Amino acid sequence: MTTPRTPQKPRGSGRPTISDVAALAGVSPGAVSKVFNGTGRISEATAERIREAARKLNWRPNAAAIALRTARAQAIGLVLSSDSKVPGVGAGNMDFISGIESVLTPREYGLLLNVFIAGQHDEGHFYRTLAERQRMDGIILTNSMVGDTRPELMARLGLPAVLVGAPWKPGAIEYVDADPPSAGIAETVDHLVGLGHERIAYISGPKDFVLPVLRREAFVQRLAEHGRQPHAVVALEYSPARAAEETTALLAGVVRPTAILYGTDTMAIAGMRTIQAAGLRVPDDISVVGFEGLTLGEWVDPPLTTVQRFAFQRGRAAAAKVLTLLGETVEEPVPLERPALVVRGSTAPPPGT
């Protein structure tokens, strides 16, 4: 009686190959590569079948080849788009960056920070170069713009990417929905209308950034629900200096606003100083509201009413999502609280009420 034998490769053919494993498992060589490289998405049942085929053939992937193919930079890119003339991180991004680092650092990932001036740098060239040089494993994008082409570029480059905030086109990219467009806006309008304000202005963020566009729409809509129209709606870069200029222009009008909402806390603080320098009082003559929730707002005079956006949580959520795209496991929960209005001393009923 003859004992069945495991098929052997022809003499002189050398050790089993990845193609042999693929044939035995009934998959493509690419699927075998994904399992042993830890890349791509393969069902657990298929992955186990591939591993079993490799065991039967006593096949082991070439360690040097795996190192070349799977070597990670252990770095996540963060791109901050600035609409100001001088690139800067900005006070509002510090907690956001800290949140990212709190997730990356324990997993031995670094953060590669880049700041671009909108319209002045070729971001596409930057992404292509870093992808070719394998300088980062994934990327966190911010400030989606109208007509944003970055999601499509990330897909072509095969670079895992997560956007913080609302995308220009739904379904184009994984994103962290940390700031629903009306969140904080509706509460602010309700608060100011409840105090008796009728002339409410909004000095907002850049005209082509998606979130400021949506917030301006939410502002106008919420006022309409109260039977009011905005005193003014201004779109400009996130710049305290520009906010001060626009505040001066509003104060110079025949009828000035009794309340102003700003796109960031630093813009609001600049506006508050401008109002005070003009001999007016905050909040007695004009109420001021920021939109960020910086700790600094507690220490200005008067303390700043603001919309708390929980930047640290946004950073943690973005980092957790991009690591998940890379196949890492993030066990701890990453909560996302809805932006909330924090009422302090810079808002009060309008004069004469």
C-alpha positions in Angstrom: 0.0 0.0 0.0 1.4 3.4 -1.0 1.2 6.2 1.5 -0.1 9.5 0.0 2.6 12.2 -0.1 2.4 16.0 -0.1 3.1 17.3 -3.6 6.7 18.4 -4.0 8.1 21.1 -6.2 10.1 19.8 -9.2 13.8 19.2 -8.5 15.8 22.3 -9.0 12.8 24.6 -8.6 14.0 25.8 -5.1 11.9 26.8 -2.2 8.1 27.4 -2.4 7.1 30.8 -3.7 4.3 33.2 -2.9 2.6 32.0 -6.1 2.6 28.4 -4.7 0.9 29.6 -1.5 -1.6 31.6 -3.5 -2.4 28.6 -5.7 -2.9 26.3 -2.7 -5.1 28.9 -0.9 -7.1 29.7 -4.0 -6.2 33.4 -4.0 -4.0 35.9 -5.8 -0.4 36.5 -4.9 -1.5 40.0 -4.0 -3.8 38.6 -1.3 -0.9 36.6 0.2 1.2 39.7 0.2 -1.5 41.7 2.0 -1.8 39.1 4.8 1.9 38.9 5.5 2.6 42.6 5.0 -0.3 43.6 7.2 -1.7 45.9 4.5 -5.1 46.1 2.8 -8.3 44.4 3.9 -8.6 40.6 3.8 -11.4 38.7 5.6 -10.2 36.7 8.6 -11.4 33.5 7.0 -9.4 34.1 3.8 -6.3 35.2 5.9 -6.4 32.0 7.9 -6.7 30.0 4.7 -3.6 31.7 3.4 -1.7 31.2 6.6 -2.6 27.5 6.6 -1.4 27.1 3.0 1.9 28.8 4.0 2.3 26.4 6.9 1.6 23.3 4.7 4.3 24.5 2.2 6.7 25.5 4.9 6.8 28.9 3.2 8.1 32.0 4.9 8.2 35.5 3.4 11.6 37.0 2.8 12.3 39.2 5.8 14.3 41.7 3.9 11.6 42.1 1.3 9.0 42.6 4.0 11.1 45.2 5.7 11.3 47.2 2.5 7.6 46.9 1.7 6.2 47.4 5.1 8.7 49.8 6.7 6.6 52.6 8.1 7.7 56.1 8.8 5.8 55.8 12.1 4.7 59.4 11.4 1.3 61.0 10.8 1.1 64.2 8.8 -1.0 67.1 9.9 -1.7 69.9 7.4 -3.1 73.2 8.6 -4.3 75.6 5.9 -3.9 79.2 6.7 -5.7 82.1 4.9 -3.4 84.7 6.5 -0.3 86.1 4.8 2.0 84.5 7.4 1.7 80.8 8.1 1.1 80.0 11.8 -0.3 77.3 14.0 -2.6 79.6 15.9 -3.6 79.4 19.6 -6.7 77.4 18.7 -4.7 74.6 17.3 -2.5 73.9 20.3 -5.1 71.8 22.2 -6.0 70.1 18.9 -2.3 69.1 18.3 -2.0 68.0 22.0 -5.0 65.7 21.4 -3.4 64.1 18.4 -0.1 63.6 20.2 -1.9 62.0 23.2 -3.0 59.1 20.9 0.1 58.9 18.6 2.9 59.1 21.3 1.9 55.9 23.3 1.9 54.0 20.0 5.4 55.4 19.0 4.1 57.5 16.1 5.4 61.0 15.5 3.6 64.0 14.1 4.8 65.7 10.9 3.3 69.3 11.0 2.9 71.4 7.9 1.3 74.8 7.5 0.3 76.2 4.1 -1.0 79.6 3.0 -4.1 79.0 1.0 -3.5 79.7 -2.7 0.3 80.3 -2.3 1.7 76.7 -2.0 1.4 73.7 -4.2 -0.1 71.3 -1.7 -0.5 68.6 -4.3 3.3 68.5 -5.0 4.0 68.3 -1.3 1.7 65.3 -0.8 3.0 63.5 -3.9 6.6 64.1 -2.7 6.0 62.8 0.8 4.1 59.8 -0.5 6.9 58.9 -2.9 9.5 59.2 -0.2 7.3 57.3 2.4 7.8 60.1 4.9 4.4 59.5 6.5 2.0 56.6 6.9 -1.3 58.6 7.0 -2.4 62.2 7.1 -4.9 64.5 8.9 -6.4 67.2 6.8 -8.1 70.4 8.1 -10.0 73.3 6.6 -11.8 71.7 3.7 -12.4 74.3 1.0 -15.0 74.7 -1.6 -13.8 72.7 -4.6 -11.3 70.7 -2.4 -9.4 68.2 -4.5 -7.3 66.8 -1.7 -9.5 63.7 -1.0 -9.2 62.5 -4.6 -5.5 63.1 -4.5 -5.1 61.1 -1.3 -7.0 58.2 -2.9 -4.8 58.3 -6.0 -1.6 58.3 -3.8 -3.0 55.5 -1.6 -2.4 57.6 1.4 -4.8 57.0 4.3 -6.4 60.4 5.2 -8.9 61.8 7.7 -10.5 65.2 7.4 -11.4 67.1 10.5 -14.7 68.9 9.8 -17.3 68.7 7.1 -16.1 67.6 3.6 -16.9 69.6 0.5 -18.4 66.5 -1.1 -20.0 63.8 1.1 -18.4 60.4 0.8 -15.1 61.7 -0.6 -13.0 61.1 2.5 -13.1 59.7 6.0 -13.8 62.6 8.4 -14.4 63.5 12.0 -17.7 65.2 12.4 -16.7 67.2 15.4 -18.4 70.4 14.4 -21.9 70.1 12.9 -22.3 73.4 11.0 -25.1 74.8 13.2 -23.5 73.6 16.5 -22.8 76.7 18.7 -24.3 79.1 16.1 -27.9 78.4 16.9 -27.2 78.6 20.7 -25.3 81.9 20.3 -28.1 83.5 18.2 -30.7 82.3 20.7 -28.7 83.7 23.6 -28.2 87.1 22.0 -31.9 87.4 20.8 -33.0 86.3 24.3 -31.0 89.2 25.7 -32.9 91.6 23.4 -30.4 92.1 20.6 -31.7 93.0 17.2 -28.5 94.3 15.4 -26.2 91.2 15.5 -23.2 91.1 13.3 -21.0 88.1 12.4 -17.3 88.5 11.5 -16.7 85.0 10.2 -13.9 82.9 8.8 -12.5 82.6 5.2 -15.1 82.8 2.4 -14.0 79.6 0.7 -13.5 77.4 3.8 -16.4 74.9 4.1 -17.2 75.2 7.8 -17.3 79.0 7.8 -19.6 78.9 4.8 -21.9 76.5 6.6 -21.8 78.5 9.8 -22.7 81.7 8.0 -25.7 80.0 6.5 -26.7 78.6 9.9 -26.3 82.1 11.4 -28.6 83.8 8.8 -31.1 80.9 9.0 -31.4 81.0 12.8 -31.9 84.8 12.8 -34.6 84.3 10.2 -36.3 81.8 12.6 -36.4 84.7 15.1 -37.8 87.1 12.5 -34.5 89.0 12.2 -31.9 89.7 9.6 -28.2 90.0 10.3 -26.8 93.5 10.9 -23.7 92.4 8.8 -22.0 89.2 7.8 -18.3 89.5 7.0 -16.0 86.7 5.6 -12.2 87.1 6.2 -9.1 85.1 7.1 -8.7 83.9 10.7 -6.7 87.0 11.7 -7.0 89.2 14.8 -5.6 92.2 12.9 -8.3 91.8 10.1 -11.0 91.3 12.7 -9.9 94.6 14.4 -10.1 96.3 11.0 -13.6 95.0 10.3 -14.7 95.9 13.8 -13.6 99.5 13.2 -15.6 99.6 10.0 -18.7 98.4 11.8 -18.3 101.0 14.5 -18.0 103.7 11.9 -21.4 102.8 10.4 -24.4 105.1 10.7 -26.0 102.4 12.9 -23.6 100.1 14.8 -24.3 96.6 15.9 -25.2 95.9 19.5 -23.6 92.4 19.4 -20.8 90.8 17.3 -20.0 87.1 16.9 -16.4 86.3 15.8 -15.0 83.3 14.0 -12.4 82.6 16.7 -11.6 83.7 20.2 -8.5 85.6 19.2 -10.5 87.5 16.6 -13.1 88.3 19.3 -10.4 89.5 21.8 -9.0 91.8 19.1 -12.5 93.0 18.4 -13.1 93.6 22.1 -10.0 95.7 22.4 -10.9 97.7 19.3 -14.4 98.4 20.8 -12.8 99.5 24.1 -10.2 101.7 22.3 -13.1 103.5 20.5 -14.4 104.5 24.0 -17.2 102.0 24.1 -17.8 99.4 26.7 -18.1 95.6 26.5 -20.8 94.4 27.1 -22.7 97.6 28.1 -22.6 99.1 24.6 -21.7 96.0 22.5 -21.8 92.3 23.4 -19.0 90.1 22.0 -18.9 86.3 21.5 -16.0 84.2 20.4 -15.9 80.8 18.8 -13.3 78.4 20.1 -13.3 78.0 23.9 -9.7 79.0 24.6 -8.7 79.1 28.2 -7.3 82.6 27.5 -10.9 83.9 27.2 -11.4 83.4 30.9 -8.7 85.9 31.7 -9.5 88.9 29.5 -11.6 91.8 30.8 -14.5 91.1 30.6 -14.3 87.3 30.4 -15.2 86.2 26.9 -18.5 84.4 26.1 -17.5 81.8 23.6 -18.5 78.5 21.9 -16.4 75.7 23.4 -15.3 73.4 20.5 -13.3 70.8 22.5 -10.2 70.9 20.4 -8.4 68.3 22.4 -11.1 65.7 21.7 -11.1 66.6 18.0 -7.4 65.9 17.9 -7.8 62.5 19.7 -10.6 61.5 17.4 -8.7 62.4 14.3 -5.6 60.5 15.4 -7.6 57.4 16.4 -9.4 57.3 13.0 -6.2 57.6 11.0 -4.5 54.9 13.0 -7.5 52.7 12.5 -7.2 53.1 8.8 -3.6 51.9 9.2 -4.8 48.8 10.9 -3.8 49.8 14.4 -6.2 49.2 17.3 -7.3 52.0 19.5 -9.1 50.4 22.5 -9.9 53.4 24.6 -13.1 55.4 23.7 -12.7 58.8 22.0 -15.7 60.9 22.9 -16.8 63.9 20.8 -18.9 66.5 22.6 -21.1 68.8 20.6 -19.8 72.5 20.7 -21.5 74.4 23.5 -22.0 78.0 24.4 -20.2 79.2 27.5 -21.7 82.4 28.8 -19.3 84.8 30.6 -19.1 88.5 31.1 -18.8 89.8 27.5 -22.6 89.5 26.7 -25.5 91.4 28.3 -28.7 93.1 27.2 -28.2 95.9 24.6 -28.1 99.5 25.8 -31.4 101.1 26.5 -33.2 97.9 27.6 
